[in-house]
């Protein structure tokens, strides 16, 4: 795992050098940025701030918390042939993700990203970020059978939910510049796809799962096993446990 040297303030008030994994350091930075964001965010919520004020808060968080440069990685009023979006994350000269910002009190759903989807499709980008400052949603644009794409939610965060603090930090970590560069956002996308119903159904009939279930059932019943018991387990999983239509072949 990659590591970096970080200055840590000790209890005596002295700084000492320690080696932290890059992801530990980035998690810490995101947490500090979220903590610092709480006050201004609550003020915006209390006065139901407009889109413009919300955009300023969002831009600061992209810079301070997520480590995207305002001058190199972000551009405002990104335009294509016929559409304009609030922000765009541009990495290595290519559009990485359009960013749609709504006022802080607005609820969010996929209807808010129609323009971003068109922009992303035109520019070959796979990601769209939608935020109100309070709510953050990250969509992967999954290709469909008709040559288009459909948005699949990969990250969902509500910064005003006190019970979701650690979840929020970990989720937002995946859209930091470092996590994107290290492939962690794309790995999260692959995980989300793998735990959908159909892929998991395929896993359930695999040898490793069948063997684990057989061992559990043997232990629970005291049965020593018999010829064909593994196939009995597999058949029960496929025909009775897993919903019909999820398994291919």
Secondary structure, 3 states (H helix, E strand, C coil): CCEEEEEEECCCCCEEEEEEEHHHHHHHHHHHHHHHHHHHHHHHHHCCCCHHHHHHHHHHHHHHCCCCCCCCCEEEEEECCCCEEEEEEEECCEEEEEEEECCCCCCCCHHHHHHHHHHHHHHCCCEEEEECCCEEEEEEEEECCCCCEEEEEEEEEECCCHHHHHHHHHHHHCCCHHHHHCCHHHHHHHHHHHCCHHHHHHHHCCHHHHHHHHHHHHHHHCCCCCCCHHHHHHHHHHHHHCCCCCCCC
